[in-house]
Amino acid sequence: ADTAREKLIELFDQTYNNPAGTLQRLCTAYELLRALEPIITNHMTVQAAPSPVNQRATKMIEYLEAHFREPISLGDLAHAFSVSRQYISTVFHRELGVPFSDYLLKLRLQEALRLLLTTDQNITTISESSGFPNLRSFNLAFQAAHGVTPKAFRKKRENRSEETAGKPTGVVLRDINQFLRPYRLVYQKNE
């Protein structure tokens, strides 16, 4: 909670004291969300004790989140948990509402998006770091999910940042800006 509070204050300061630092604000917003993740996860686990099937699904998800960057298949996951491929497929459909392959793709695309927004790595490195088997499959998956190629996405974000320097952009910054509105008034009164 203290780390999240510090990141929130840091984001607030960056927004109003360094209006041109859009990428820096995005990085801090991401760090804030990462700091809040354990708090939210802890809150969710305290509220309801999972059933044995939910516990196994949780362990499978944790395993995938730790290994999605590696070449992994439904068979690999079945072998790691000593269950059949059909069982894993059923668990994913029942517990998450998506097939195993869709969930794995979602994890890889989230990592790729995070790397595109927070690093200057080239597209090929991001593709490899996100667990895609090759650049072509990464480009196709990213374009299907976001409507543009990773390169076009990054260029569009850079152009938007240049055009709107000093103005908070994006859904995350808008939401954080709304969240900070009461604190901004207190902050301004204290100056």
Buried (B, 14 or more C-beta within 10 A) or exposed (E): EEBBEEBBBBBBEBBEEEBEBBBBBBBBBBBBBEBBEEEEEEEEEEEEEEEEEBEBBEEBBEBBEEBBBEEBEBEBBBEBBEBEBEEBBEBBEEBBEEEBEEBBBBBBBBBBBBBBBBEEEEBEEBBBBBBBEEBEEBBEBBBEBBEEBBEBBBEEBEEEBEEEEEEBBBEBBEEBBEEBEEEEEEBEEEE
